[in-house]
Amino acid sequence: MVTSARSRSVFISLILILLLALLASCSGRLRLPRLIGKKETFASGRILIKFNAGSSSVSMAEMAKKFDLRPSSIPCGAVHIHSVRPGTELEAAEVFTLDPAVDYAEPDFLIFAAADAGTPDDPFFDKQWALAKIEAESAWKVAAGSNVTIAVIDSGVDLDHPELAARVVEGYDFVNGDSQADDDYGHGTLVAGVAAAAANNNIGIAGLAWNARIMPVKVLDGQGQGVSSNLTCALYWAADRGADIINISIISFGPSFGMQSAINYAANEGALIFSAAGNLFEEGNPVTYPAAHDNVIAVAATDKDDAHAWFSSAGAFVDIAAPGVGIYSPFPPTHDEYRSVYGTSLATPHGAGLAALVLSAVPSLSSEEVETVIQQSAVDLGEAGKDDKFGHGRIDASAAISLTLSSLPVQLLLPGVNAPVPTGTPTAAPSPVSETPPTPTPGPAPAPGRQQN
């Protein structure tokens, strides 16, 4: 009798699930996609659920009991974190997505630094080849990133580093829950250095947008790992605090509804979002996120010869390419260590830095217009037109600024607006700061205000 009753209960539950699936398909509701399903791609024992105003089905209580569902917290964007029995994350997410009261349910995907694929034998380069390749010096004659804020969502930033400290603005640490987004892994500092390390300070290197502000937002721990719920919250946080550009040199292996919602929110607030394509071309070349999400500029990597970097992930989601091999940048915890590293993590801040140059040259541009400038001015590589390895092509700072200014009145292009060009080359053991940090240099007069998406 007990066996019979249990069988009937299972049968009834299955019928309810099938009915809910039918209702969902008829109503056109979004369903959770089939995932790769590897345990290491998402956090154990937790799922994310976003509820709507609908009425829950009679099976919700039964399913909650089945998966040992328990509320944990609300990170952001009305998304609730729930604990579930370890090993049932995918099944639970699939089942709860079918409930009328649920917008979506998904695992809390793990996120990882799109880390450098290794360090060459010669760790200290005597020059930054990437800046010459993209003709940064020509672009610096017009703009250097002044009055633009780049949010670096990563492992934090070395807040005291002389290359970065003077222009770091308020940040947040979602790993430890405080406002000190310091870097205990090193990846975020490398990324921030490529995008916006100080120039003309007699030490180290010059970032591409060396007058831009840096907003550090920490979502990766000391091992370079984190969870998508923190990345989702970081996007809302950075957008709400006025980030013009968001750099995410991070990869995950699952499409996240919550992350896509946060990306859309940030884009609607006017932020331009760049993300690393990933370093897995020779390891099955899987699609990675957030690069493959909508409203994100996915950045692949090139080498000194403008060839596709052997590690750089490829696919239809790739939008642009940038130098990503042998890129020199500061590395904590000491302030005199610089490393030559490679990966799409380092290509991405080249894209973000270029966006800062374009926007500082003409602040009235919308994020969509900045993206168009970067794509249309890129050097077409590989197959003609957009392709899976290079997207629209390798970025070109000089061409981008020229295209940006091409529609401005001639009288705005006057002598005296040029920003000072950094001189000298990176050094392995830089001396302490001995010069006054460069002051912002005005570019062409902008139109009033900035358009928002």
Buried (B, 14 or more C-beta within 10 A) or exposed (E): EEEEEEEEEEEEBEEBBEEBBEBBEEEEBEEBEEBEEEEEBBBBBBBBBBBEEEEBBEBBEBBBEBBBBEEBEEBBBEBBBBBBBEEBBBBBBBBBBBBBBBBBBBBBBBBBBBBBBEEEEEBEBEEBBBBEBBBBBBBBBBBBBBBBBBBBBBBBBBBEBBBBBBBBBEBBBBBBEEEEBBBBBBBBBBBBBBBBBBBBBBBBBBBBBBBBBBBBBBBBBEEBBBBBBBBBBBBBBBBEBBBBBBBBBBBBBBBBBBBBBBBBBBBEBBBBBBBBBBBBBEEEBBBBBBBBBEBBBBBBBBBEEBEBBEBBBBBEBBBBBBBBBBBBBBBBEEBBBBBBBBBBBBBBBBBBBBBBBBBBBBBEBBBBBBBBBBBEBBBEBBEEEBBBBBBBBBBBBBBBBBBBBEEBEEEEEEEEBBBEBBEEEBBEEBEEBEEEBBEBBEBBBBEEEBEEB
